[in-house]
């Protein structure tokens, strides 16, 4: 039976989920932050590998691994994804892209649509029927993403303290 591993390599937490072709979830894992802009590449890879090992629970191979990586602005390469995964699990296919694109694919099953993501950070991603992407935000508070948690906290402090 084919199994697929999804990894959300986030700025706060890294989560992974193993799903089989019937839609069952035989494993989940989590680890620390993996944003490549705020953590070293080594620390990010360590978090990704720990989350994968936890989700796979000894399973040596899966059909495919998809990684949505916080802080990534464009698609990564298959070899970049393989390097992030290391020896934590073998797979026939590796995909690496931004975390917001991974969320978009999940929301629209790979089709066109407009995704607004507001949480620790904020970003908008539009994808048309030809796969062209347009994004706004996602650069954190100093970069102008006024809806992220840091900017909200700063605004709250200004409102309360002056």
C-alpha positions as CSV (number, residue, x, y, z in Angstrom):
1,X,0.0,0.0,0.0
2,X,1.3,3.5,-0.9
3,X,2.1,5.8,2.0
4,X,2.7,9.5,1.8
5,X,4.5,11.7,4.4
6,X,3.7,15.4,4.7
7,X,6.0,17.6,6.7
8,X,5.2,21.2,7.8
9,X,8.6,22.5,8.7
10,X,7.5,25.6,10.6
11,X,9.0,28.5,12.4
12,X,7.7,27.4,15.8
13,X,7.1,23.7,15.4
14,X,7.7,21.0,12.8
15,X,4.9,18.5,12.3
16,X,4.6,15.4,10.1
17,X,1.8,13.1,9.2
18,X,1.9,9.7,7.5
19,X,-1.1,8.9,5.4
20,X,-1.9,5.7,3.4
21,X,-3.8,5.6,0.1
22,X,-7.0,4.8,1.9
23,X,-6.7,8.0,3.9
24,X,-5.8,6.4,7.2
25,X,-3.2,8.1,9.4
26,X,-0.8,5.5,10.9
27,X,1.6,8.1,12.3
28,X,2.2,11.7,13.4
29,X,5.3,13.4,14.6
30,X,6.5,16.7,15.9
31,X,9.7,18.5,16.7
32,X,11.2,22.0,17.1
33,X,11.4,24.9,14.7
34,X,12.7,24.5,11.2
35,X,12.4,28.0,9.5
36,X,15.6,28.3,7.5
37,X,15.7,32.1,8.0
38,X,15.7,31.9,11.8
39,X,17.4,28.5,12.5
40,X,20.5,27.1,11.1
41,X,20.2,24.6,8.2
42,X,21.5,21.9,10.5
43,X,18.9,22.7,13.2
44,X,16.1,22.7,10.6
45,X,17.2,19.4,9.2
46,X,17.4,17.9,12.7
47,X,13.9,19.0,13.5
48,X,12.6,17.6,10.1
49,X,14.3,14.3,10.7
50,X,13.0,14.0,14.2
51,X,9.4,14.7,13.2
52,X,9.7,12.1,10.3
53,X,11.1,9.4,12.5
54,X,8.3,9.9,15.0
55,X,5.6,9.7,12.3
56,X,7.1,6.7,10.6
57,X,7.7,4.8,13.8
58,X,10.3,2.4,12.3
59,X,8.9,2.3,8.8
60,X,11.9,2.4,6.5
61,X,10.3,3.7,3.4
62,X,7.3,5.7,2.0
63,X,6.1,6.4,-1.5
64,X,6.6,10.1,-1.3
65,X,7.7,12.9,1.1
66,X,6.3,16.4,0.7
67,X,7.9,19.2,2.8
68,X,6.4,22.6,3.2
69,X,9.2,24.8,4.6
70,X,8.6,28.0,6.5
71,X,10.7,30.9,5.1
72,X,11.1,29.3,1.6
73,X,10.0,31.7,-1.1
74,X,10.2,29.4,-4.2
75,X,10.1,25.7,-4.9
76,X,13.1,23.8,-3.7
77,X,14.7,20.9,-5.5
78,X,14.2,17.2,-5.0
79,X,17.8,16.9,-3.9
80,X,17.3,19.7,-1.3
81,X,14.4,17.7,0.1
82,X,16.4,14.5,0.1
83,X,19.2,16.2,2.0
84,X,16.7,17.6,4.6
85,X,15.2,14.1,5.1
86,X,18.6,12.4,5.3
87,X,18.4,8.8,6.3
88,X,15.2,9.2,8.4
89,X,13.1,7.5,5.7
90,X,13.6,6.4,2.1
91,X,11.1,7.5,-0.6
92,X,10.5,7.2,-4.3
93,X,9.8,10.9,-4.6
94,X,10.7,14.1,-2.7
95,X,9.0,17.5,-3.0
96,X,10.1,20.7,-1.3
97,X,8.2,24.0,-1.4
98,X,7.1,26.9,0.8
99,X,4.8,26.2,3.7
100,X,2.2,28.6,2.2
101,X,2.2,26.7,-1.1
102,X,1.8,23.4,0.8
103,X,-1.2,24.9,2.5
104,X,-2.5,26.1,-0.8
105,X,-2.2,22.6,-2.3
106,X,-4.0,21.2,0.7
107,X,-6.8,23.7,0.4
108,X,-7.3,23.6,-3.4
109,X,-6.1,20.0,-4.2
110,X,-3.5,21.5,-6.5
111,X,-6.0,23.7,-8.4
112,X,-6.2,27.5,-8.7
113,X,-7.3,29.6,-5.8
114,X,-6.4,32.4,-3.3
115,X,-5.1,31.5,0.2
116,X,-4.9,33.9,3.1
117,X,-2.7,32.6,5.9
118,X,-2.7,34.5,9.2
119,X,-1.1,33.0,12.3
120,X,2.4,33.5,13.6
121,X,3.0,35.3,10.3
122,X,0.7,36.5,7.5
123,X,0.7,35.9,3.8
124,X,-1.5,35.7,0.7
125,X,-0.8,33.3,-2.1
126,X,-2.7,33.2,-5.4
127,X,-2.2,30.4,-7.9
128,X,-3.9,30.5,-11.4
129,X,-5.0,27.6,-13.5
130,X,-1.6,27.6,-15.3
131,X,0.3,27.3,-11.9
132,X,1.6,30.9,-11.9
133,X,2.0,32.2,-8.4
134,X,1.6,35.7,-6.9
135,X,2.2,36.3,-3.2
136,X,2.1,39.2,-0.7
137,X,3.5,39.3,2.8
138,X,5.3,36.5,4.5
139,X,8.4,38.6,5.3
140,X,7.6,39.1,9.0
141,X,6.9,42.3,10.9
142,X,10.1,44.1,9.9
143,X,9.4,43.3,6.2
144,X,5.9,44.8,6.3
145,X,3.7,41.8,7.2
146,X,1.5,43.8,9.6
147,X,-0.8,40.9,10.5
148,X,1.9,38.6,12.0
149,X,2.1,38.0,15.8
150,X,5.1,40.2,16.4
151,X,3.4,43.2,14.8
152,X,0.1,42.6,16.7
153,X,2.1,42.4,20.0
154,X,4.0,45.6,19.2
155,X,0.7,47.4,18.3
156,X,-0.9,46.1,21.5
157,X,2.0,47.4,23.5
158,X,1.9,50.8,21.9
159,X,-1.9,51.0,22.5
160,X,-1.5,50.1,26.2
161,X,1.8,51.8,27.1
162,X,1.9,54.6,24.5
